[in-house]
Amino acid sequence: MATPGQWIAGARPRTLPNAIVPVMVGTGVAIGEGGFVWWRAVLALLVALALQIGVNYANDYSDGIRGTDDQRVGPMRLVGSRVAPPRQVLAAALGCFAVAAVLGLVLVLVTQAWWVLLVGAAAIAAAWFYTGGKRPYGYRGLGELAVFVFFGIVPVVGTAYVQTEQLSWAALIASIPVGLLSCSMLVVNNLRDVGTDGESGKRTLAVRLGAERTRALYVACQVVPYFVALTMVPFTPWAALVLLSAPLAVLPVRAVLGKAVGPALITVLQQTGKLQMAYGALFAVGLALVF
């Protein structure tokens, strides 16, 4: 039976910036547009966290029962390492999705935006079918696209909307760098596992591109967010605050370009998460200070 510490490790805490940063940035937009509602922001954060942890457990379950986690270099997998029965990990994933659905329904009820139900259902479906089902799209190189949409565009625009009850161009533009930084987390994960994924038949984007082009993709996902943020400076000069986080990109980019492999990329993943959090916090502040 898995220990509480192993369950926490299985939730992959280092991926949680993917949930936290979009909500911070969306809330920054809401503050800048004069529509901040703190408890709606908290609910949006809880939804995002539940979905992120749910997708991590779901991936653990689906990859584990397929055997594609048997030779992984990265953090422990509950099913692949045989410390938890698949049915328990599946139950944990479904429980997280249920929490996200209930909290999301509260936001739908208070905003009366029933179309958000469809967005929420799509997010849960995307979380499950990333590695679940008969034809998981994560095995066909579409994982990064889904991350860009569901950990970039959807949560940033959605967080701003449930507070202001208006769709915002600022939120849409702000979601682009957030989505790219979320993608960089997946890119470095898949770069680390490119060898074992290829052998197990998991055709991630990294497997399809090859290691060298995947390294270039990672660098692009780190650099382009700064250029996008700077396009917003004419409307909110404080968006330039994101430049203060740029030094945090130096070490992970240098490591990736320096051909880091295996365990060394776990350190890159940690550094990428720190950069993502710093960028997100500074960007959120810059968007909030639009006036």
C-alpha positions as CSV (number, residue, x, y, z in Angstrom):
1,M,0.0,0.0,0.0
2,A,1.3,3.4,-0.9
3,T,2.3,5.8,1.9
4,P,0.9,9.4,2.1
5,G,4.3,10.6,0.9
6,Q,4.2,8.4,-2.1
7,W,0.7,9.6,-3.0
8,I,2.0,13.2,-2.8
9,A,4.9,12.3,-5.0
10,G,2.5,10.6,-7.4
11,A,0.5,13.8,-7.6
12,R,3.7,15.4,-9.1
13,P,3.9,18.6,-7.1
14,R,6.5,20.0,-9.5
15,T,3.8,20.3,-12.2
16,L,1.5,22.4,-10.0
17,P,2.7,25.7,-11.5
18,N,0.8,24.6,-14.6
19,A,-2.4,25.1,-12.5
20,I,-1.4,28.0,-10.4
21,V,0.2,30.4,-13.0
22,P,-2.8,30.6,-15.3
23,V,-5.1,31.5,-12.5
24,M,-2.7,34.1,-11.2
25,V,-2.5,35.7,-14.7
26,G,-6.2,35.5,-15.3
27,T,-6.8,37.2,-11.9
28,G,-4.3,39.8,-12.8
29,V,-6.3,40.6,-15.9
30,A,-9.5,40.7,-13.8
31,I,-7.9,43.2,-11.3
32,G,-6.7,45.4,-14.2
33,E,-10.2,45.4,-15.7
34,G,-11.8,46.3,-12.3
35,G,-13.6,43.0,-11.9
36,F,-11.7,41.1,-9.2
37,V,-13.8,38.7,-7.1
38,W,-11.5,36.9,-4.6
39,W,-13.7,33.9,-3.9
40,R,-14.3,33.2,-7.5
41,A,-10.5,33.4,-8.1
42,V,-10.0,30.9,-5.2
43,L,-12.6,28.5,-6.8
44,A,-10.9,28.8,-10.1
45,L,-7.6,27.9,-8.5
46,L,-9.1,24.9,-6.8
47,V,-10.6,23.7,-10.1
48,A,-7.2,24.1,-11.8
49,L,-5.4,22.2,-9.1
50,A,-7.9,19.4,-9.0
51,L,-7.6,19.0,-12.8
52,Q,-3.8,19.0,-12.7
53,I,-3.6,16.4,-9.9
54,G,-6.3,14.4,-11.6
55,V,-4.5,14.3,-14.9
56,N,-1.3,13.3,-13.2
57,Y,-3.0,10.4,-11.5
58,A,-4.9,9.5,-14.7
59,N,-1.6,9.4,-16.6
60,D,0.0,7.3,-13.9
61,Y,-2.9,4.8,-14.1
62,S,-3.1,4.7,-18.0
63,D,0.7,4.5,-18.5
64,G,1.1,2.1,-15.7
65,I,-1.4,-0.5,-17.0
66,R,0.1,-0.2,-20.5
67,G,3.6,-0.8,-19.1
68,T,5.1,2.4,-20.5
69,D,6.2,3.6,-17.1
70,D,8.2,0.5,-16.3
71,Q,11.6,2.0,-17.2
72,R,11.1,5.7,-16.5
73,V,14.0,7.9,-15.3
74,G,11.7,10.6,-13.8
75,P,9.7,10.7,-10.5
76,M,8.1,7.6,-9.1
77,R,4.9,6.4,-10.7
78,L,2.5,4.7,-8.3
79,V,1.3,2.0,-10.7
80,G,4.5,1.5,-12.7
81,S,6.5,1.1,-9.5
82,R,3.9,-1.3,-8.0
83,V,3.3,0.7,-4.8
84,A,-0.4,1.2,-5.4
85,P,-3.0,-0.9,-7.2
86,P,-4.2,0.5,-10.5
87,R,-7.8,0.7,-9.2
88,Q,-6.8,3.0,-6.3
89,V,-4.9,5.4,-8.6
90,L,-7.9,5.4,-11.0
91,A,-10.2,6.2,-8.1
92,A,-7.9,9.1,-7.1
93,A,-8.0,10.5,-10.6
94,L,-11.7,10.2,-10.9
95,G,-12.1,11.8,-7.4
96,C,-10.0,14.8,-8.5
97,F,-12.1,15.2,-11.7
98,A,-15.3,15.0,-9.6
99,V,-14.0,17.8,-7.3
100,A,-13.1,19.9,-10.3
101,A,-16.5,19.3,-11.8
102,V,-18.4,20.3,-8.6
103,L,-16.4,23.4,-8.0
104,G,-16.7,24.4,-11.7
105,L,-20.4,23.9,-11.5
106,V,-20.5,26.5,-8.7
107,L,-18.8,29.0,-11.0
108,V,-21.3,28.2,-13.8
109,L,-24.2,28.8,-11.5
110,V,-23.0,32.1,-10.2
111,T,-22.1,33.4,-13.7
112,Q,-25.1,31.8,-15.5
113,A,-22.6,31.1,-18.3
114,W,-23.8,27.6,-19.2
115,W,-21.4,27.3,-22.1
116,V,-18.7,27.0,-19.5
117,L,-20.0,23.5,-18.7
118,L,-18.9,22.4,-22.2
119,V,-15.5,23.9,-21.7
120,G,-15.2,22.1,-18.3
121,A,-16.3,18.8,-19.9
122,A,-13.8,19.2,-22.6
123,A,-11.0,19.9,-20.1
124,I,-11.8,16.7,-18.1
125,A,-12.0,14.7,-21.4
126,A,-8.7,16.1,-22.5
127,A,-7.2,15.2,-19.1
128,W,-8.4,11.6,-19.4
129,F,-7.7,10.9,-23.0
130,Y,-4.1,12.3,-22.9
131,T,-3.0,8.8,-22.0
132,G,-6.3,7.0,-21.5
133,G,-8.6,5.2,-23.8
134,K,-7.8,3.1,-26.9
135,R,-6.2,5.9,-28.9
136,P,-4.5,8.4,-26.4
137,Y,-3.6,11.6,-28.2
138,G,-0.5,12.0,-26.0
139,Y,0.9,8.9,-27.7
140,R,0.4,10.7,-31.1
141,G,2.4,13.9,-30.4
142,L,-0.6,16.1,-29.5
143,G,0.1,16.5,-25.8
144,E,1.8,19.9,-26.2
145,L,-1.1,21.3,-28.2
146,A,-3.6,20.2,-25.5
147,V,-1.4,21.7,-22.7
148,F,-1.3,25.0,-24.6
149,V,-5.1,25.0,-24.8
150,F,-6.1,23.6,-21.4
151,F,-3.2,25.0,-19.3
152,G,-2.9,28.2,-21.2
153,I,-5.9,29.7,-23.1
154,V,-8.7,28.0,-21.2
155,P,-7.7,28.7,-17.6
156,V,-6.4,32.3,-18.2
157,V,-9.4,33.4,-20.2
158,G,-11.7,31.3,-17.9
159,T,-10.4,32.7,-14.7
160,A,-10.7,36.3,-16.0
161,Y,-14.2,35.6,-17.3
162,V,-15.7,34.1,-14.1
163,Q,-14.7,37.2,-12.3
164,T,-15.5,40.0,-14.8
165,E,-18.2,38.0,-16.7
166,Q,-16.7,39.4,-19.9
167,L,-14.4,37.8,-22.5
168,S,-11.2,39.8,-22.8
169,W,-8.6,40.3,-25.5
170,A,-6.1,41.0,-22.8
171,A,-6.8,37.6,-21.2
172,L,-6.5,35.9,-24.6
173,I,-3.1,37.5,-25.4
174,A,-1.9,36.9,-21.8
175,S,-2.8,33.2,-22.2
176,I,-0.2,32.7,-24.9
177,P,3.0,33.0,-22.8
178,V,1.3,31.1,-20.0
179,G,0.5,28.2,-22.4
180,L,4.0,28.2,-23.8
181,L,5.6,28.0,-20.4
182,S,3.2,25.1,-19.5
183,C,4.3,23.4,-22.7
184,S,7.9,23.8,-21.7
185,M,7.3,21.6,-18.7
186,L,5.9,18.8,-20.9
187,V,8.6,19.3,-23.5
188,V,11.4,18.7,-21.0
189,N,9.5,15.8,-19.5
190,N,9.2,14.2,-22.9
191,L,12.8,15.0,-23.8
192,R,13.9,13.2,-20.7
193,D,11.9,10.1,-21.6
194,V,12.5,10.2,-25.4
195,G,14.4,7.0,-25.5
196,T,12.1,4.9,-23.3
197,D,9.0,6.4,-24.8
198,G,10.1,5.5,-28.3
199,E,10.9,1.9,-27.3
200,S,7.5,1.5,-25.6
201,G,5.6,2.8,-28.7
202,K,4.7,6.1,-27.0
203,R,5.0,8.6,-30.0
204,T,5.2,11.8,-28.1
205,L,6.1,15.0,-29.9
206,A,9.7,14.6,-28.6
207,V,9.9,11.2,-30.2
208,R,8.5,12.5,-33.5
209,L,10.8,15.5,-33.6
210,G,13.9,13.9,-32.2
211,A,16.0,15.1,-29.3
212,E,17.7,18.0,-31.1
213,R,14.6,19.7,-32.4
214,T,12.9,19.1,-29.1
215,R,15.7,21.0,-27.4
216,A,15.0,23.9,-29.8
217,L,11.3,23.7,-29.1
218,Y,12.0,23.9,-25.3
219,V,14.1,27.1,-25.8
220,A,11.4,28.6,-28.0
221,C,8.8,27.9,-25.2
222,Q,11.1,29.8,-22.8
223,V,12.0,32.8,-25.0
224,V,8.8,33.6,-26.9
225,P,6.7,34.4,-23.7
226,Y,8.9,37.4,-23.1
227,F,8.3,38.8,-26.6
228,V,4.5,38.3,-26.2
229,A,4.5,40.0,-22.8
230,L,6.4,43.0,-24.3
231,T,3.7,43.4,-27.0
232,M,1.4,44.4,-24.1
233,V,3.7,47.1,-22.8
234,P,1.9,49.9,-24.9
235,F,-1.3,49.0,-23.0
236,T,0.2,48.2,-19.6
237,P,3.8,49.2,-19.2
238,W,4.1,47.1,-16.1
239,A,4.0,44.0,-18.2
240,A,7.7,44.6,-18.7
241,L,8.1,43.3,-15.1
242,V,8.4,39.8,-16.6
243,L,11.9,40.6,-17.6
244,L,13.0,40.3,-14.0
245,S,12.4,36.6,-14.3
246,A,14.6,36.2,-17.3
247,P,17.8,35.3,-15.4
248,L,15.9,32.2,-14.1
249,A,15.8,30.9,-17.7
250,V,19.6,30.9,-18.1
251,L,20.4,27.7,-16.3
252,P,17.7,25.4,-17.7
253,V,18.2,26.7,-21.3
254,R,21.9,26.3,-21.0
255,A,21.5,22.7,-19.7
256,V,19.0,21.8,-22.5
257,L,21.3,23.3,-25.2
258,G,24.2,21.6,-23.5
259,K,22.7,18.1,-24.2
260,A,21.6,17.3,-20.7
261,V,19.9,13.9,-20.5
262,G,18.2,11.6,-18.0
263,P,18.4,12.7,-14.3
264,A,19.9,16.0,-15.3
265,L,16.7,17.0,-16.9
266,I,14.8,16.5,-13.6
267,T,16.8,19.5,-12.4
268,V,15.8,21.3,-15.5
269,L,12.2,20.5,-14.8
270,Q,12.6,22.0,-11.3
271,Q,14.2,25.1,-12.7
272,T,11.5,25.4,-15.3
273,G,8.8,25.3,-12.6
274,K,10.6,28.1,-10.7
275,L,10.8,30.3,-13.8
276,Q,7.1,29.6,-14.6
277,M,6.1,30.7,-11.1
278,A,8.2,33.8,-11.2
279,Y,7.1,34.8,-14.7
280,G,3.5,34.2,-13.8
281,A,3.6,36.3,-10.6
282,L,5.4,39.2,-12.3
283,F,3.0,39.1,-15.3
284,A,0.0,39.0,-13.0
285,V,1.2,42.0,-11.1
286,G,1.9,43.9,-14.4
287,L,-1.5,43.1,-15.7
288,A,-3.2,44.2,-12.5
289,L,-1.4,47.5,-12.6
290,V,-2.8,48.5,-16.0
291,F,-4.0,51.8,-14.7
